[in-house]
């Protein structure tokens, strides 16, 4: 079983993490190609392309210039510990034990606009490139065209290497999961949905759903979840499986308070 996550816009390369094992990204050649395209743009063009402030655009132009195809402890950090947003606050990766990081390395995949797919311990240099960015490239007008069937093929290979037919548990956002070509994907997908009871009905509230995806990933890591049935036991911060609202490939988890 594989679990998919989105990356985060916020990054943390400052908090000490101690000595940890690392691996290398699998799509460095493709990342280098994208970096070359991004380096051709001015800070003003990057700001317009990504709808960023001038300050953020300048920061990321500097990141593109500093990016190198050779990864090291000096310019990189393990991806799971570098991302720092709502999902990753729920996951609390910095408190995972070594054996839990090992399990995550085998079962967790982080989709990325620049890196394609990252394993938790893959070294990652800082960047900003959301999957929905309309960056013209040799394969088309945006990153979905750029990555094409590559990410689905990667996931097929990962699932096959585990001796599994699936499923893949999607905890990524729609923006990122769209990058997985479902026609090329040979593994069934289970979608997890997190709803809050507000104003008399259940609804998805974005930032709460993001945190819940991280909580689910943490739960899977701690419990070493290997079946959909076991996934239904997720109960962190007041969530509970709602069988009446769920389908075979769409698991709904609800809570009544809208807060932990």
Secondary structure as GFF3:
##gff-version 3
##sequence-region A 1 260
A	DSSP	beta_strand	2	6	.	.	.	ID=ss1
A	DSSP	alpha_helix	28	39	.	.	.	ID=ss2
A	DSSP	alpha_helix	43	50	.	.	.	ID=ss3
A	DSSP	alpha_helix	54	66	.	.	.	ID=ss4
A	DSSP	beta_strand	77	78	.	.	.	ID=ss5
A	DSSP	alpha_helix	79	82	.	.	.	ID=ss6
A	DSSP	alpha_helix	86	91	.	.	.	ID=ss7
A	DSSP	three_ten_helix	93	95	.	.	.	ID=ss8
A	DSSP	alpha_helix	98	107	.	.	.	ID=ss9
A	DSSP	beta_strand	108	112	.	.	.	ID=ss10
A	DSSP	beta_strand	116	119	.	.	.	ID=ss11
A	DSSP	beta_strand	123	124	.	.	.	ID=ss12
A	DSSP	alpha_helix	143	147	.	.	.	ID=ss13
A	DSSP	alpha_helix	150	161	.	.	.	ID=ss14
A	DSSP	beta_strand	166	170	.	.	.	ID=ss15
A	DSSP	alpha_helix	174	177	.	.	.	ID=ss16
A	DSSP	beta_strand	188	198	.	.	.	ID=ss17
A	DSSP	beta_strand	201	203	.	.	.	ID=ss18
A	DSSP	alpha_helix	206	223	.	.	.	ID=ss19
A	DSSP	alpha_helix	228	231	.	.	.	ID=ss20
A	DSSP	three_ten_helix	236	238	.	.	.	ID=ss21
A	DSSP	beta_strand	240	241	.	.	.	ID=ss22
A	DSSP	three_ten_helix	243	245	.	.	.	ID=ss23
A	DSSP	beta_strand	250	255	.	.	.	ID=ss24
###
